[in-house]
Amino acid sequence: MEVMTRTIHRKRRRLWKKIVMAGVVSTFISFLALSLLVLYAYQMERPSLTVPETTVVYAANGETIGEFHQGEHRYWIPLDHMGDAIVEATLAIEDRRFYDHYGFDPIRISRAILTNLKSGAKVQGASTITQQYARNLFLTHDKTWTRKWNEALYALRLELHYSKKDILEGYLNTIYYGHGAYGIEAASTLYFDKNAEDLTYGEAALLAGIPKGPSMYSPLLHEDKATERQATVLYSMREAGFISGNDQVRYEAEPLEFSSSQDMAGKRMAPFFQDAVRSWLINEYGLDPNVIDGGGLDIYTTLSPETQHLAEKTIANELNPEKELEVALVAMDPRTGEVKALIGGKNYQENSYNRATQAKREPGSTMKPFLYYAALEHGLRANSMLKSEETTFVYDGGRKEYAPRNFNHRYADDYITMLQALAISDNIFAMKTHFLLGFEDLQQTAAQFGINSPLKAVPSLALGTSAVSVLEITSSYSPFANGGYQVKPRLIDKVVDRDGNILVEEKMERTQQLNPAYTAIMTDMMKGMFEPELSANYGAVTGGSISDALDRPVAGKSGSTLSDSWMIGYTPQLVTGVWAGYDDARELESRDASYSKQIWAQFMNKSLAGELKLPFPVPKNVTEVEINPFNGLLATEECPVSRPTLFYNGTEPTEYCTEHLDHLEDQENDADEQLDEEFRKKEEAKKQKWLNKFFHWFD
């Protein structure tokens, strides 16, 4: 019996030795495997944490006007800008032992296995914050063993290469909170219209509960379920020691005020302007579209929200939305080139084609100011006269003919001044000037003003048959307003990446390309389109219909073709161009031609309200004299119409108008004869009265 007992004990000792040895070996193997796994994970390259971030677009006043993104609205913020509330709420509900494990938590895994076995279903998850972050960065959400293995490997790599602070910051910036919001800053903006660091504990608890089921726990869709989940988070926070029991009760009772926004898309301000900014960055500066859409950039623009709003409102008020007629508008500061408002069509949602920057249309008579500036350079003056009559022009060595027409086929059949020709937009005067200077001269002059589109050196160029964009020709009027400086239009101030590096910075570019004396004289002449007294018997000034609506000194030029209507005008502070027409270039109806002028006039008045009514500057080498605008001579008191007009010093007229003096002498002679006749009649009456009395004595 004793021998048998010893034998049993020996067998037991050998068994325990084997068990211990197996345990030691398995532990060694596990340790070795784990070491090899860690070594393998460590020697792999440092995993990138880069994720697409929303690029934010700002107006000139710092107001957010829109975003560019790749379908994920995300604003990356550092962990210390998130506030304690959301950090504690997230740790409590997602991973309380976050700071005690290295990517995966064996204790939590064991607890989850036991809980799930007891319940017979998966009621508790075991994924750590690091594992979830790895899944969001590198993996799909497929429930396979391969994905689980890769998730653990990536989690280990993250823990080996990054600090806990980096991992927690990355997790809170990438987790999905529903409605297109990725990351806590986007979620805070969406649900509560505030920054993450400003969240209350009640708000933070609600947001921390959403990632488990972004649709199910969205307070915008299921507020009751969202608040139930909030209570669960607050209970977890109390259990984790982040808050007290009293705090839990107080935060559960905290009233929640949700943002009125229902999604992250919102309404973009000035969408045509923002599209132009994006194209500008790609085409002018070579920025990668993926960087623009997902690089988390801050784009600071020149847009004035107030000016943009006024432009949109004016177009909406003036243009019938049922009409197919389209419109484009550009408003910019002629001193700096900053584009303050840009509209590329009447309805962006229906058609995003940008007619302000992408479309090129024939500018019509808005080309004439460049022509007459060139004429001034060649010695012509505001009072230079040419005959307006039906004319057929012969060119190209007599092989070609060109026969332009005036509006309504009406002509002065007499000589008119350049001043009046510009005011009433006489085509014959313009064409004679064009032939006099040479076709290439207008090409070169337009380029000096900033026209970059190819212009054909043909007779019709003077009447605006070479297409340009609204932005281009509006900018080209800036030298008239700013004293001869060609100014590059600017939509962008600067572009900054997420690390604060300046990628693009647009500084004001202006060069003195034009003679300030001649630009001042041209401005003086372009004021004439708003002066009804310059109208002729065969045509009215082109701005007469809107002259009464203007409340300050303005200058400009209208233009029209069969399918295009233009109005470009300016003050010293603002230059605005408006185009109206049909996308299919069909012929305009009679009413259509007036829209551009009406929109321009109303917009200029509204956008400049409250601004100083500045006069246009006049250089010292320019003098002003009073002339008869119909014959260009110095005006006298007898002239029915006189106008103060600018001339380059030494070129002003010296001869006085006399054509009304003979008329005055005739009037004086007629008056004398009338007085003589009246005197004779009075004398006859007196004589007859005396005779009557004399003969009465003999009765």
C-alpha positions in Angstrom: 0.0 0.0 0.0 2.8 2.3 1.0 4.7 1.4 -2.2 1.6 2.2 -4.3 1.2 5.5 -2.6 4.8 6.5 -3.3 4.3 5.4 -6.9 1.2 7.7 -7.2 3.1 10.6 -5.7 6.0 10.1 -8.1 3.6 10.0 -11.0 1.9 13.2 -9.7 5.3 14.9 -9.3 6.3 13.9 -12.8 3.0 15.2 -14.1 3.4 18.5 -12.3 6.9 18.8 -13.6 5.6 18.2 -17.1 2.8 20.8 -16.5 5.3 23.3 -15.2 7.7 22.5 -17.9 5.0 22.9 -20.5 3.9 26.1 -18.9 7.5 27.4 -18.9 8.0 26.3 -22.5 4.7 27.8 -23.6 5.4 31.0 -21.7 8.8 31.1 -23.3 7.4 30.4 -26.7 4.6 33.0 -26.2 7.2 35.5 -24.9 9.4 34.7 -27.9 6.5 35.0 -30.3 5.4 38.2 -28.7 9.0 39.5 -28.8 9.3 38.6 -32.5 5.9 40.2 -33.1 7.0 43.4 -31.4 10.3 43.3 -33.2 8.6 42.7 -36.5 6.1 45.5 -35.8 8.9 47.8 -34.7 11.1 47.2 -37.7 8.2 48.0 -40.1 8.1 51.6 -41.2 6.3 54.2 -39.1 2.6 54.2 -40.2 1.3 57.4 -41.6 -1.4 59.2 -39.7 -2.4 61.4 -42.6 -6.1 61.5 -43.3 -8.1 63.8 -45.6 -9.0 67.0 -43.8 -11.5 69.6 -44.8 -10.1 72.8 -46.4 -11.8 75.9 -45.1 -12.4 79.0 -47.3 -12.6 82.4 -45.6 -13.9 85.8 -46.7 -11.8 89.0 -46.4 -13.4 89.7 -43.0 -12.5 86.2 -41.7 -16.0 84.8 -42.0 -16.1 81.1 -43.2 -17.8 81.0 -46.6 -17.3 77.4 -47.6 -15.2 74.2 -47.7 -13.5 71.8 -50.0 -13.4 68.1 -49.0 -13.5 64.6 -50.3 -16.8 63.6 -48.7 -15.5 63.7 -45.2 -16.0 66.9 -43.1 -13.0 67.0 -40.8 -11.2 69.8 -39.0 -8.1 68.6 -37.2 -7.5 70.2 -33.8 -4.8 69.3 -31.2 -5.8 67.4 -28.1 -5.3 70.3 -25.8 -8.0 72.2 -27.8 -10.6 69.6 -27.3 -11.4 70.2 -23.6 -11.5 67.7 -20.8 -15.2 66.8 -21.2 -15.0 65.0 -24.5 -11.7 63.3 -23.6 -13.0 61.9 -20.4 -16.3 60.9 -21.9 -14.6 59.1 -24.7 -12.1 57.3 -22.5 -14.9 56.2 -20.1 -17.2 54.7 -22.7 -14.6 53.4 -25.2 -11.4 52.4 -23.3 -10.9 53.1 -19.6 -7.5 51.3 -19.6 -6.2 53.2 -22.6 -3.1 54.4 -20.7 -2.4 50.9 -19.3 -2.2 48.7 -22.4 -0.1 48.6 -25.6 -2.7 48.5 -28.3 -4.9 45.6 -27.2 -6.1 44.9 -23.7 -6.0 41.2 -22.5 -8.0 41.9 -19.4 -10.8 43.6 -21.4 -10.7 40.8 -24.0 -11.1 38.1 -21.3 -13.9 40.1 -19.6 -15.7 40.5 -23.0 -15.4 36.8 -23.7 -16.9 35.8 -20.4 -19.7 38.3 -20.7 -20.6 37.2 -24.2 -20.5 33.5 -23.2 -22.8 34.1 -20.3 -25.3 36.1 -22.5 -25.0 33.8 -25.5 -24.5 36.8 -27.7 -22.0 39.5 -28.4 -23.0 42.2 -26.0 -19.6 43.7 -25.2 -16.7 44.6 -27.5 -13.0 44.4 -26.7 -11.5 46.8 -29.3 -9.3 49.5 -27.7 -9.1 53.1 -28.9 -5.8 52.2 -30.6 -7.5 49.3 -32.5 -10.4 51.5 -33.6 -8.0 54.2 -34.7 -6.0 51.6 -36.7 -9.2 50.3 -38.3 -10.2 53.9 -39.2 -6.8 54.6 -40.7 -5.8 51.4 -42.5 -8.6 48.8 -42.7 -12.2 48.1 -43.6 -14.9 47.1 -41.1 -15.2 43.5 -42.4 -15.6 41.0 -39.6 -12.9 38.5 -40.5 -10.0 36.9 -38.7 -7.6 38.5 -41.2 -8.9 41.9 -40.5 -8.7 41.3 -36.7 -5.0 40.1 -37.1 -4.1 43.2 -39.1 -6.0 45.4 -36.7 -3.9 44.1 -33.8 -0.7 44.4 -35.8 -1.4 48.0 -36.8 -2.5 48.8 -33.2 0.9 47.5 -32.0 2.7 49.5 -34.6 0.9 52.7 -33.6 1.7 52.1 -29.9 5.4 51.5 -30.7 5.8 54.6 -32.9 3.5 57.1 -31.4 2.7 58.5 -28.0 -0.7 58.0 -26.2 -1.4 61.6 -26.8 -0.8 61.3 -30.5 -3.1 58.2 -30.7 -5.9 59.8 -28.7 -5.7 63.0 -30.7 -5.8 61.1 -33.9 -8.7 58.9 -32.8 -10.8 61.9 -31.8 -10.1 63.6 -35.1 -11.0 60.6 -37.3 -13.9 58.9 -35.6 -17.3 59.2 -37.4 -20.1 61.0 -35.7 -22.8 60.9 -38.4 -24.2 63.2 -41.0 -20.8 63.5 -42.8 -19.0 64.8 -39.6 -15.6 63.1 -39.0 -13.8 64.1 -35.8 -14.9 65.9 -32.7 -14.5 69.4 -34.0 -16.8 68.7 -37.0 -19.3 67.0 -34.7 -19.3 69.9 -32.3 -20.0 72.3 -35.1 -22.7 70.1 -36.6 -24.7 69.3 -33.5 -24.1 72.3 -31.2 -22.6 75.0 -33.5 -19.6 75.4 -31.2 -15.9 74.4 -30.9 -15.0 71.1 -29.1 -13.2 72.9 -26.3 -16.5 74.7 -25.4 -18.6 71.6 -25.0 -20.3 71.0 -21.7 -20.1 67.6 -20.0 -23.7 66.9 -21.0 -23.0 67.7 -24.6 -19.7 65.8 -24.6 -21.4 62.7 -23.2 -24.0 62.8 -25.9 -21.3 63.1 -28.7 -19.1 60.4 -27.1 -22.1 58.0 -27.4 -22.7 58.5 -31.1 -19.8 56.5 -32.7 -21.2 53.2 -31.6 -24.1 53.8 -34.0 -24.0 57.2 -35.8 -27.4 56.8 -37.3 -29.1 55.2 -34.3 -27.7 57.7 -31.8 -27.9 60.8 -33.9 -29.9 63.4 -31.9 -31.0 64.9 -35.1 -32.8 61.7 -36.1 -33.4 59.8 -32.8 -33.2 62.2 -29.9 -34.7 59.8 -27.4 -32.1 57.1 -28.2 -29.3 59.6 -28.2 -30.2 60.8 -24.7 -30.4 57.2 -23.5 -27.0 56.6 -24.8 -25.8 59.8 -23.2 -27.0 58.5 -19.8 -24.9 55.3 -20.4 -21.8 57.4 -21.1 -22.4 59.6 -17.9 -22.7 56.4 -15.8 -19.5 55.1 -17.3 -17.8 58.4 -16.5 -18.9 58.1 -12.9 -17.7 54.5 -12.7 -14.3 55.6 -14.1 -14.0 58.3 -11.5 -14.2 61.3 -13.9 -17.4 62.7 -12.3 -19.3 62.3 -9.1 -22.8 60.9 -8.7 -24.2 64.4 -8.2 -22.4 65.5 -11.4 -24.0 62.5 -13.3 -27.5 63.6 -12.2 -26.8 67.3 -13.0 -25.4 66.6 -16.5 -28.3 64.2 -17.4 -30.7 67.1 -16.6 -28.7 69.6 -18.6 -30.9 71.1 -21.4 -29.4 70.5 -24.9 -29.8 73.1 -27.6 -29.0 71.6 -31.0 -27.9 73.5 -34.1 -30.5 74.2 -36.7 -28.2 72.8 -39.4 -29.2 69.3 -40.4 -26.0 68.3 -42.2 -22.4 69.4 -42.8 -22.9 70.6 -46.3 -24.9 73.7 -45.5 -25.3 76.5 -48.0 -22.1 77.8 -49.6 -21.7 81.5 -49.9 -20.6 82.7 -53.3 -20.2 79.3 -54.9 -19.1 80.6 -58.3 -16.4 82.6 -56.5 -15.2 79.6 -54.6 -15.1 77.5 -57.8 -13.0 80.3 -59.3 -10.7 80.2 -56.3 -10.2 76.4 -56.7 -9.5 76.7 -60.4 -7.1 79.6 -59.8 -5.1 77.6 -57.3 -4.8 74.7 -59.7 -4.1 76.6 -62.9 -2.1 79.5 -61.6 -0.2 77.9 -58.8 -0.2 74.2 -59.7 -1.8 73.0 -56.4 -2.8 69.3 -56.5 -6.7 69.1 -56.5 -6.3 66.3 -53.8 -4.4 68.7 -51.6 -7.0 71.4 -52.0 -9.9 69.0 -51.3 -8.3 67.0 -48.5 -5.2 68.9 -47.3 -6.9 70.7 -44.4 -5.8 74.1 -45.9 -7.0 77.5 -44.8 -7.8 79.6 -47.9 -8.1 83.4 -47.2 -9.9 85.2 -50.0 -10.7 88.8 -51.0 -14.5 88.3 -51.1 -16.7 90.8 -49.3 -19.8 88.9 -47.9 -21.8 92.1 -47.8 -20.9 93.1 -51.4 -21.6 89.6 -52.6 -25.0 89.5 -50.9 -25.9 92.8 -52.5 -24.9 91.5 -55.9 -27.0 88.4 -55.5 -30.0 90.3 -54.2 -29.9 92.8 -57.0 -29.8 90.1 -59.7 -32.7 88.3 -58.0 -34.7 91.5 -57.9 -34.0 92.6 -61.4 -34.0 89.3 -63.3 -37.1 87.1 -63.9 -36.1 83.6 -62.6 -38.4 82.0 -65.1 -36.4 83.5 -68.0 -33.6 81.5 -69.5 -31.5 84.7 -69.7 -28.3 84.3 -67.8 -26.2 86.9 -66.0 -22.6 87.3 -64.7 -21.2 90.0 -62.5 -17.7 90.9 -61.2 -17.0 93.7 -58.7 -13.5 94.6 -57.7 -11.4 97.3 -56.1 -9.6 99.1 -59.0 -6.9 100.2 -56.6 -5.8 96.7 -55.4 -7.4 94.2 -57.8 -9.2 92.5 -55.0 -12.4 90.8 -56.3 -15.2 91.7 -53.9 -18.1 89.9 -55.5 -18.4 87.4 -58.4 -21.5 85.8 -59.8 -21.3 83.3 -62.7 -25.0 82.7 -63.2 -28.4 83.2 -61.7 -28.7 79.8 -60.1 -25.7 77.7 -59.1 -27.7 74.7 -58.1 -29.2 74.4 -61.6 -26.1 75.2 -63.5 -22.6 75.7 -62.0 -21.0 76.8 -65.3 -19.1 80.0 -64.4 -20.0 82.7 -66.9 -17.8 85.2 -65.1 -14.6 83.3 -65.6 -15.1 80.4 -68.0 -17.3 81.9 -70.7 -16.0 84.3 -73.3 -18.4 86.5 -75.1 -18.2 89.4 -77.6 -17.9 92.6 -75.6 -19.4 94.9 -78.2 -18.8 98.6 -77.6 -17.2 98.1 -74.3 -14.0 97.9 -76.4 -14.3 101.5 -77.5 -12.6 103.1 -74.5 -9.4 101.3 -75.3 -9.7 102.5 -78.9 -10.2 106.1 -77.9 -7.4 106.0 -75.3 -5.1 104.9 -78.2 -6.5 107.9 -80.2 -5.5 110.3 -77.4 -2.0 108.8 -77.5 -1.9 109.6 -81.3 -2.9 113.2 -80.7 -6.7 113.2 -81.0 -8.7 115.0 -78.4 -12.1 114.9 -76.8 -13.3 117.6 -79.2 -11.7 116.0 -82.4 -14.4 115.7 -85.0 -15.2 113.1 -87.7 -18.2 112.7 -89.9 -20.9 110.2 -88.9 -22.5 108.9 -92.1 -23.2 105.6 -93.7 -19.8 104.4 -94.8 -18.3 101.3 -96.5 -14.7 100.8 -95.5 -12.2 99.2 -97.9 -9.1 97.4 -96.6 -6.6 94.7 -97.3 -5.3 96.5 -100.4 -8.8 97.1 -101.7 -9.8 93.4 -101.7 -12.2 93.5 -98.7 -15.0 95.8 -97.6 -16.6 96.4 -94.2 -19.9 98.3 -93.8 -20.7 98.8 -90.1 -24.0 100.3 -89.1 -25.2 102.5 -86.3 -28.0 101.5 -84.0 -31.3 101.8 -85.9 -29.2 102.7 -89.0 -29.3 106.4 -88.1 -26.4 108.8 -88.6 -25.6 112.4 -87.9 -24.7 113.0 -91.6 -22.5 115.7 -90.1 -19.3 116.0 -88.0 -19.5 115.1 -84.3 -17.0 115.2 -81.5 -15.2 112.2 -80.0 -16.9 113.1 -76.7 -20.3 112.8 -78.2 -19.4 109.8 -80.3 -18.5 107.8 -77.2 -21.5 109.0 -75.2 -24.0 107.9 -77.9 -21.7 105.0 -79.1 -21.5 106.0 -82.7 -20.0 103.1 -84.7 -18.9 105.1 -87.7 -16.8 107.4 -85.6 -15.2 104.4 -83.9 -14.5 102.7 -87.2 -12.9 105.7 -88.8 -10.7 106.1 -85.7 -9.7 102.4 -85.9 -8.8 102.7 -89.6 -6.9 105.9 -88.8 -4.8 104.3 -86.1 -4.3 100.8 -87.6 -5.8 97.6 -86.4 -2.8 96.4 -84.5 -2.8 99.5 -82.3 -6.1 98.5 -80.6 -4.7 95.0 -80.0 -1.6 96.4 -78.3 -3.5 99.0 -76.2 -6.1 96.4 -75.0 -3.2 94.2 -73.9 -1.7 97.2 -71.9 -5.0 97.4 -70.1 -5.0 93.7 -69.2 -6.9 92.0 -72.0 -5.1 88.6 -72.4 -7.6 86.9 -74.7 -6.5 86.7 -78.4 -7.8 89.7 -80.3 -8.1 89.6 -84.1 -6.6 92.6 -85.9 -9.6 93.2 -88.1 -12.0 96.1 -88.6 -14.7 94.7 -86.4 -12.3 94.5 -83.4 -13.3 98.1 -82.6 -16.9 97.1 -82.3 -16.0 94.2 -79.9 -16.1 91.0 -82.0 -13.2 89.2 -80.2 -14.5 87.3 -77.2 -13.4 88.1 -73.6 -14.4 87.0 -70.1 -16.3 89.2 -67.7 -13.5 89.1 -65.1 -11.0 90.0 -67.8 -12.6 93.0 -69.2 -13.9 94.3 -65.9 -10.3 94.2 -64.5 -9.2 96.0 -67.7 -11.3 99.0 -66.8 -9.3 99.4 -63.5 -6.6 101.7 -65.1 -9.3 104.2 -66.0 -10.3 104.4 -62.3 -6.9 104.2 -60.6 -4.7 106.6 -62.7 -3.3 104.3 -65.3 -2.1 101.2 -63.3 -2.7 97.8 -64.7 -3.8 95.7 -61.7 -3.9 91.9 -61.6 -7.3 90.7 -60.4 -6.9 88.9 -57.0 -9.3 86.3 -55.5 -6.9 85.0 -53.0 -5.0 86.6 -50.1 -3.1 83.5 -49.0 -3.3 79.8 -48.5 -2.0 78.2 -45.3 -1.5 74.4 -44.7 -2.4 72.7 -41.4 1.1 73.2 -40.0 0.9 77.0 -40.6 3.1 77.1 -43.7 2.1 79.6 -46.3 1.7 77.8 -49.6 0.4 80.7 -51.7 0.4 84.4 -51.0 -1.0 86.8 -53.6 0.3 90.3 -53.1 -1.0 93.3 -55.0 0.6 93.6 -58.5 0.2 96.9 -60.2 2.3 98.5 -62.8 2.1 102.0 -64.4 1.2 100.9 -67.9 -1.0 103.8 -69.0 -0.6 107.6 -69.1 -2.6 109.0 -66.1 -3.5 112.1 -68.1 -5.1 110.1 -70.8 -6.9 107.8 -68.4 -8.3 110.9 -66.6 -9.5 112.3 -70.0 -11.1 109.0 -70.9 -12.9 108.8 -67.6 -14.2 112.4 -68.2 -15.5 111.3 -71.6 -17.0 108.1 -70.2 -19.1 110.1 -67.8 -20.8 111.4 -70.9 -22.9 108.3 -71.4 -24.9 109.4 -68.3 -25.4 113.0 -69.5 -28.7 113.3 -71.5 -27.7 116.8 -72.8 -25.1 115.0 -75.0 -27.8 113.2 -76.9 -28.0 113.8 -80.7 -31.0 114.1 -82.9 -30.2 110.6 -84.3 -29.3 108.9 -81.0 -29.5 109.2 -77.3 -26.7 108.7 -74.8 -26.5 105.0 -73.9 -26.8 105.5 -70.1 -29.7 107.9 -70.1 -32.1 105.3 -68.9 -30.2 104.9 -65.6 -28.7 108.3 -65.1 -31.4 109.4 -62.7 -30.8 106.3 -60.6 -27.1 107.2 -59.9 -26.2 109.2 -56.9 -22.5 109.9 -57.4 -19.9 110.6 -60.1 -19.5 107.4 -62.2 -18.0 106.6 -65.6 -18.5 103.6 -67.8 -19.4 102.1 -71.1 -22.2 99.9 -72.3 -22.0 97.4 -75.1 -24.3 95.2 -77.1 -24.2 92.6 -79.8 -27.1 90.5 -81.1 -26.7 88.1 -78.3 -24.8 90.0 -75.6 -25.6 92.9 -73.3 -22.8 94.6 -71.2 -22.4 97.4 -68.8 -19.0 98.2 -67.2 -18.5 101.2 -65.0 -16.7 102.5 -62.0 -16.0 105.0 -59.3 -12.5 105.5 -57.7 -13.4 102.7 -55.2 -15.2 100.1 -57.3 -15.3 98.8 -60.8 -18.2 96.5 -61.8 -18.9 94.6 -65.0 -22.2 93.0 -65.8 -23.0 90.7 -68.7 -26.4 89.3 -69.7 -27.3 86.9 -72.5 -28.3 83.3 -73.3 -26.0 80.3 -73.1 -26.9 79.2 -76.6 -26.1 82.7 -77.9 -29.6 83.3 -79.2 -30.6 86.8 -80.2 -31.6 89.0 -77.3 -35.2 90.3 -77.0 -35.6 94.0 -76.8 -36.2 94.0 -73.0 -33.2 91.7 -72.4 -30.7 94.4 -73.5 -31.6 96.6 -70.5 -30.9 94.1 -67.7 -27.2 94.7 -67.6 -27.5 98.4 -67.1 -30.3 98.1 -64.5 -28.4 95.5 -62.5 -25.2 97.6 -62.7 -26.9 100.8 -61.6 -28.8 99.3 -58.7 -25.7 97.3 -57.5 -23.4 100.3 -57.6 -25.8 102.4 -55.6 -26.3 99.8 -52.9 -22.7 98.6 -52.6 -21.4 102.1 -52.3 -24.0 103.4 -49.9 -22.3 105.0 -47.0 -19.0 105.4 -48.9 -17.6 108.8 -49.7 -18.7 110.2 -53.0 -15.2 110.7 -54.3 -14.4 112.7 -57.4 -12.2 111.2 -60.1 -8.6 112.5 -59.7 -7.2 114.9 -62.3 -3.4 115.1 -62.8 -1.7 118.5 -62.9 -0.9 118.2 -66.6 -4.6 118.1 -67.4 -6.8 121.2 -67.6 -10.6 121.6 -67.7 -12.3 124.1 -70.1 -16.0 124.7 -70.9 -16.8 123.6 -74.4 -19.7 123.2 -76.7 -19.8 119.4 -76.9 -21.4 119.4 -80.4 -18.7 121.4 -82.2 -15.8 121.2 -79.7 -15.2 124.9 -79.4 -15.0 127.0 -76.3 -18.5 127.6 -75.1 -20.1 131.0 -74.7 -23.1 132.1 -72.7 -25.1 131.9 -75.9 -24.4 128.2 -76.4 -27.5 126.1 -75.5 -25.3 123.3 -74.1 -21.9 123.6 -72.5 -19.8 121.0 -70.7 -16.6 121.1 -68.6 -14.2 118.9 -70.5 -10.6 117.7 -69.8 -7.7 118.2 -72.1 -4.0 117.6 -71.9 -2.3 120.9 -71.1 -1.7 122.9 -74.3 -4.2 120.9 -76.4 -7.4 122.6 -75.2 -9.4 124.6 -77.7 -8.7 128.4 -78.0 -11.5 129.3 -80.4 -14.9 130.3 -79.1 -18.1 129.1 -80.5 -19.8 131.7 -82.7 -22.5 129.8 -84.4 -25.2 131.1 -82.0 -24.1 134.8 -82.4 -25.9 135.4 -85.7 -29.0 133.9 -84.3 -28.7 136.3 -81.4 -28.4 139.3 -83.7 -31.5 138.2 -85.7 -33.3 137.9 -82.4 -32.2 141.4 -81.4 -33.2 142.9 -84.8 -36.6 141.2 -84.6 -37.1 142.6 -81.1 -36.1 146.1 -82.3 -38.6 145.9 -85.2 -41.3 144.7 -82.9 -40.7 147.7 -80.5 -40.7 150.1 -83.5 -44.1 148.7 -84.7 -45.6 148.9 -81.2 -44.3 152.6 -80.9 -45.8 153.5 -84.3 -49.2 151.9 -83.3 -49.2 153.9 -80.1 -48.5 157.1 -81.9 -51.2 156.5 -84.4 -53.6 155.8 -81.6 -52.8 159.0 -79.9 -53.1 161.0 -83.2 -56.5 159.4 -83.9 -57.7 160.2 -80.4 -56.8 163.9 -80.8 -58.5 164.2 -84.2 -61.6 162.7 -82.8 -61.7 165.3 -80.0 -61.0 168.1 -82.6 -63.9 167.2 -84.9 -66.1 166.7 -81.9 -65.9 170.5 -81.3 -67.6 171.1 -84.6 -70.5 168.8 -84.0 
